[in-house]
Amino acid sequence: SLSELRLEVHAKLASSAVSLQPWKYWAWYSDIMQGVLYNDEDARRRVEASSLGLMVNEKFVLGPPGFGARFEWDGTAGPHMRRVMLKLVLPAMETYVQVTHGWIWTRLAVLIAAFGDPVALAEDGGYGGHVMRDA
């Protein structure tokens, strides 16, 4: 059974404001991982400017209120950000997509296929290499 917090996040992911679909799951998964693990500023801005970012900020207070607010990715808030994104948000997104669309949509093979060039992805020394090693 899922925790009350996980169910609350599922409800927000199902809302018309976020409406998480499998293709969004992979785009946001990728941006969160790149933003948290690789300090990718473009990925961070995409998360902040998304409906997911607004929901996460409202629920977990990662930055000032409002749509497109800059989160505190680094510094003293960094550990809170990492915990929220990697231990709460991503797992909730995964279980939500599994429940609503089936487990196949949360497999890394789907992300790799969506990338279009698995060889280039594998040769990437950063995030792409990480994905290929995990797959």
N, C-alpha and C positions, 0 to 999 in steps of 0.2 A: 504494500500500500504506500502511497505517496504522502509526503509530509504536507501539512497545511500550507506552508510557505510555497511549496512546489505547486500545489493546486491553485493558490492565489495567482502565481505567475502564469500558469496555464490559462486561467480565465482572462488575464490581461493579453496574452498572446492570441487568444481567440477573439478578442474584441474587434470591432470594426476599425478602431484606431490603429491596430497593429496588423491583424489578419495574417498571421504567419502561415506561409505556404512553403513547400519544399524548396523551391528555387530561392526564396528569400532566406530560408534557413542556411543554405550554403553560402550565399553572399555575405550574410551577417556573421556566420561562423568564421569565414575567411578574414573578414575585416577585424573581428574581435581578436582572433589569434595573432594577426599581423600587428595590430595596435598594441596588444599587451606584451607579446613575446619579442617582437622585432622593432618596437618603437616607430612603426610606420605612420608618419603624420597624416598622409592622405587617407589611410584606412581609419585612423582615429576620427578624422573629420567626417567621414561617411557614417560611422556609427553615431556620432553626436547629432548629425543632421537627419537621422532616420526616425521613423515612428518607434522603432525598438529603443533607440537611444533616449527618446523622450520618456517612454514608459519606464525604462531602467532607472533613469535619473529621478523620476517621481517616486519610485518605489524604494530606491536604495541611497538617494542623495549623493551623487557623484560629482556634482558641480552646482553652479547657481541654477535657480529654477528657470524653466522656459525652454521652448523648442530651439534646438541647435546650440544649447549652452556648452561651453568648453568644459570637459571633465578634467578632474585632477588625476591624470594618468601617472604622474611621477611624483617625486618628493614624499612628503609624509603621508599623503593619501594613497600612494602607490600600492602598499599591501592590501588596503581595503578594496581598491579597484580590482586588483588581481583576484582576490577571493570572490568578490561579487561576480565578475565576468566568468572566471574559470570554474568556480565551484557551485555557483547558483544559476546564472543566466544560461550558459551553454548547456548544462545538464537538463534544465527545464525546457529549453528549446528542443533538445533531442527527444525527451520523453513525449513532449507535446506532438511533435511530428510523427513519432512512432504510433501514438494512439490515434491520431487523426488521418494519417496517410499510409501507415505501414512502416515496418522496420527497415525495409530496403532503402528508403529515402535517406536514412541517416548513415549509410555506409560510405566510407571514403572513396570507394570505386565510383560512386555517383559524382563526387567532386572532381575526381581525376578525369572522368569522361567529359564533364562540363568544361574543363579547362581546354580541351581540344588537342593538346600536344603533350602527351605523357613524357616523352623524351626530354623536351625542354623543361618540363616541370621537375623531373628527376635531377636535371643538371643544375637547377637553381640551388645555390648554397644556403639559402635562407628558408623561407616558409615552404616553398615547393619541395625542397629536399626533405623537410620535416614531414610533410604529407606523405610523400612516397615511402619513407622509412616506416611510418606508422601503418601504412596500408599493407 
